[in-house]
Amino acid sequence: MRRLFPLPTTTAPSPETGPDAGPDGTTDREWTLDELAAVYAYPEADDPVRSGRPGWLRANMVSSLDGAAHHEGRSQPLSGDADMRIFGVLRALADAVVVGAETVRREGYRPARARAAFAERRAAAGQAPAPAIAVVTAGLDLDFSLPLFTEPLVPTLVVTGTGAPEDRVRAARAAGAEVLFAGEGLGVDPARVPGALAGRGHTRLLSEGGPRLLGQFAAAGALDEMCLSLSPVVAVGGAQRIMDGPAVAVPERFALVSVLEEAGFLFTRYRRF
């Protein structure tokens, strides 16, 4: 994995001491999981960048060169080994993975698994062995017999509005899911989702979409960080962008934090000002 942009928090070799670092400070080897974990570490609660926010909501999405968020309805065709490695690290650092109901249905979501390589790090941070999956849904149109609800290492969370159908709320709870409310009536208020999850101790949040949910988070000002994998493929077609939601009054600017490259993929990380 090649470093293309200075990474102040990384433990990777420096230009002065790294035996495999070039004169421009780049490295041309596969980074270890510990190095990647250091690069993608969440800001601490007392970090000024958090600005008193209840948690830190990071998004991770992959896009083709021509801006497609998926191919034929699924993101997997845009991915690859390098992308999945970053995907795994981001999951391993999170308290909860936040995802929309449509993405759960389309991508066949399963419970997050515990990874031995991150067990010590998660224990030291006071985290469960694996992140919880938090499904954001207004109508709870979900199959509660699936492994996501019946076989999770950490109970799956369902985030909905106070007016959600009572029979569906009961079905979710009967399946072992914990139901959280973040909105009045039938809708979910995206600005309230981080607070609802923080109330359960989940402050390191990772959103994996889909585009509609991510667009709602961004429009509500709830998105703190964007990790975008640029895939070296062209998809064409009419696929969505990585965000699909209401337009913001003024485009919000994010600052570039880091760029990594491997196998033609660019792994960018942007943070809100």
C-alpha positions in Angstrom: 0.0 0.0 0.0 1.5 3.3 -1.1 1.1 6.5 1.0 0.4 9.5 -1.3 -0.4 12.1 1.3 1.2 12.9 4.7 -0.5 11.0 7.6 0.4 12.6 10.9 -1.0 9.8 13.0 0.5 6.9 11.1 3.1 4.5 12.5 4.3 3.7 9.1 8.0 4.3 8.3 9.0 7.9 7.9 11.3 9.2 5.1 14.1 9.4 7.6 13.8 6.0 9.3 11.7 3.8 6.9 13.8 1.3 5.1 11.2 1.0 2.3 10.2 4.7 2.2 11.1 6.7 -0.9 12.6 10.2 -0.9 9.1 11.7 -1.2 7.9 9.9 2.0 5.8 7.3 0.2 5.9 3.6 1.1 5.6 0.8 -1.4 4.6 -2.2 0.7 1.5 -3.6 2.3 0.8 -1.8 5.5 0.1 -3.8 8.6 -3.4 -3.9 10.2 -2.0 -2.0 13.2 -0.6 0.8 10.9 -4.0 1.1 9.2 -5.8 1.1 12.5 -3.6 4.0 13.6 -4.3 5.9 10.4 -8.0 5.5 10.7 -8.2 5.9 14.5 -11.3 7.8 15.7 -10.8 11.2 17.5 -11.0 10.9 21.3 -14.0 12.4 23.1 -11.9 15.4 24.3 -10.4 16.1 20.8 -11.4 19.6 19.8 -12.4 18.3 16.4 -15.3 16.5 18.0 -16.8 19.9 19.1 -19.0 18.5 21.7 -20.8 16.1 19.3 -22.3 13.0 20.9 -20.3 10.7 18.7 -18.2 10.6 15.5 -20.1 9.5 12.3 -17.7 8.2 9.6 -19.0 7.0 6.3 -17.3 4.4 4.1 -18.3 4.1 0.4 -16.8 2.9 -2.8 -17.3 4.6 -6.2 -16.4 3.8 -9.7 -14.3 6.2 -11.8 -17.5 7.5 -13.4 -19.3 8.1 -10.1 -21.4 5.0 -9.7 -22.1 3.8 -6.2 -23.0 0.3 -7.3 -23.3 -2.0 -10.4 -26.6 -3.7 -11.0 -27.7 -2.8 -7.4 -24.6 -4.1 -5.5 -21.4 -2.5 -4.5 -19.4 -5.7 -4.5 -18.5 -5.5 -8.3 -16.7 -2.2 -7.6 -14.7 -3.6 -4.7 -11.5 -5.7 -4.5 -9.0 -7.2 -2.1 -7.5 -3.8 -1.2 -10.9 -2.2 -0.7 -12.1 -5.1 1.5 -9.0 -4.8 3.7 -9.8 -1.1 4.4 -13.4 -2.1 4.9 -12.4 -4.6 7.5 -10.2 -2.2 9.4 -12.9 0.5 9.5 -15.4 -2.1 10.8 -13.0 -3.4 13.4 -12.6 0.2 14.8 -16.3 1.0 15.1 -18.7 0.6 18.0 -21.6 0.3 15.5 -22.1 0.0 11.8 -25.0 2.2 10.6 -26.8 1.0 7.5 -30.2 1.7 5.8 -32.8 -1.0 5.5 -32.7 -1.1 1.7 -28.9 -1.8 1.8 -29.5 -4.6 4.3 -32.0 -6.2 2.0 -30.0 -5.6 -1.2 -26.5 -6.6 0.1 -27.7 -9.5 2.3 -26.2 -8.1 5.5 -24.9 -10.5 8.1 -23.7 -9.8 11.7 -20.2 -8.3 12.1 -17.7 -10.9 13.2 -15.0 -10.7 15.8 -11.4 -10.5 14.5 -8.6 -11.9 16.5 -6.2 -9.2 15.1 -8.3 -6.5 16.8 -9.4 -8.2 20.0 -6.8 -6.6 22.2 -7.4 -3.2 20.7 -11.1 -3.4 21.1 -10.9 -4.7 24.7 -8.5 -1.8 25.6 -11.0 0.7 24.2 -13.9 -0.9 26.2 -15.6 -2.2 23.0 -17.6 -5.3 22.5 -15.8 -8.1 20.5 -17.5 -7.0 17.3 -19.4 -3.9 16.2 -23.2 -3.9 16.4 -25.2 -3.4 13.2 -27.6 -0.6 13.5 -30.3 -0.6 10.8 -32.1 2.7 10.1 -35.7 2.0 9.0 -39.0 3.9 9.1 -41.3 0.9 8.4 -39.2 -2.0 9.8 -39.8 -3.9 6.6 -37.1 -6.4 7.5 -36.9 -10.2 7.6 -36.3 -10.8 11.3 -35.6 -14.5 10.7 -32.3 -13.7 9.0 -28.9 -14.3 10.8 -28.4 -10.5 11.2 -31.1 -10.7 13.9 -31.0 -14.3 15.1 -27.2 -14.9 15.2 -25.3 -11.7 16.0 -22.4 -11.7 18.4 -23.6 -8.3 19.6 -27.4 -7.6 19.4 -28.5 -5.9 16.3 -30.1 -2.4 16.7 -33.1 -1.1 14.8 -33.3 2.7 14.7 -36.8 4.0 13.8 -39.4 6.7 14.6 -41.8 6.7 17.5 -44.7 6.1 15.1 -43.3 2.9 13.7 -45.8 0.0 13.3 -46.2 -1.6 16.7 -46.4 -5.1 15.4 -43.1 -4.6 13.6 -41.5 -3.2 16.7 -42.7 -6.3 18.7 -41.3 -8.6 15.9 -37.9 -6.9 16.0 -37.7 -7.2 19.8 -38.9 -10.8 19.7 -36.1 -11.6 17.3 -33.6 -10.2 19.8 -33.0 -6.8 18.3 -32.9 -3.6 20.4 -35.2 -0.9 19.1 -34.1 2.8 19.4 -36.2 5.8 18.5 -34.7 8.7 16.7 -37.6 10.7 15.3 -41.2 11.5 15.7 -44.0 9.8 13.8 -43.1 7.4 11.0 -39.9 9.1 10.0 -36.3 8.9 11.3 -34.5 12.2 11.9 -30.9 11.6 10.7 -29.6 14.3 12.9 -30.8 12.4 16.0 -29.3 9.0 15.0 -25.8 9.6 16.4 -27.3 10.8 19.7 -29.6 7.8 20.0 -26.7 5.4 19.4 -24.4 7.4 21.8 -27.0 6.9 24.5 -26.3 3.1 24.2 -22.5 3.7 24.4 -21.9 3.6 20.6 -19.9 6.8 19.8 -17.6 5.4 17.1 -20.0 5.1 14.2 -19.5 3.8 10.7 -22.1 4.3 8.0 -21.9 2.0 5.0 -24.9 3.6 3.3 -26.8 3.2 1.2 -26.6 6.4 -0.8 -30.0 7.6 0.4 -29.2 7.3 4.1 -25.8 8.8 3.6 -27.3 11.7 1.7 -29.7 12.3 4.6 -26.8 12.3 7.1 -24.9 14.8 5.1 -27.8 17.1 4.5 -28.6 17.1 8.2 -25.0 18.0 9.1 -24.5 14.8 11.0 -21.6 13.4 8.8 -18.2 14.0 10.4 -15.9 12.1 8.1 -16.0 10.5 4.6 -13.8 7.6 3.7 -14.2 7.2 -0.1 -12.6 4.3 -2.0 -12.2 5.2 -5.7 -12.3 2.0 -7.7 -10.3 1.8 -11.0 -13.4 0.6 -13.0 -15.9 2.3 -15.2 -19.5 1.2 -14.6 -21.6 3.5 -16.9 -25.4 2.9 -16.6 -27.7 4.9 -14.3 -26.4 4.0 -10.9 -26.8 6.4 -8.0 -24.0 8.6 -6.7 -22.6 7.7 -3.2 -25.0 10.2 -1.7 -28.6 10.7 -2.8 -30.7 13.1 -0.8 -32.0 16.6 -0.4 -29.7 19.4 -1.6 -27.9 21.4 1.1 -28.3 25.2 1.1 -24.6 25.7 0.8 -22.2 22.9 -0.2 -20.3 21.8 2.9 -16.5 21.7 2.6 -14.5 18.8 4.0 -10.7 18.8 4.5 -8.5 16.0 3.0 -6.8 14.0 5.8 -5.1 11.2 3.9 -4.8 9.3 0.6 -3.6 5.7 0.2 -3.1 3.7 -3.0 -3.1 0.0 -3.7 -3.9 -2.0 -6.8 -5.1 1.1 -8.5 -7.6 2.0 -5.8 -7.4 5.3 -4.1 -8.5 5.4 -0.4 -9.3 8.9 0.5 -10.3 10.3 3.9 -12.0 13.7 4.4 -13.0 15.3 7.6 -15.4 18.2 8.3 -13.9 21.5 9.2 
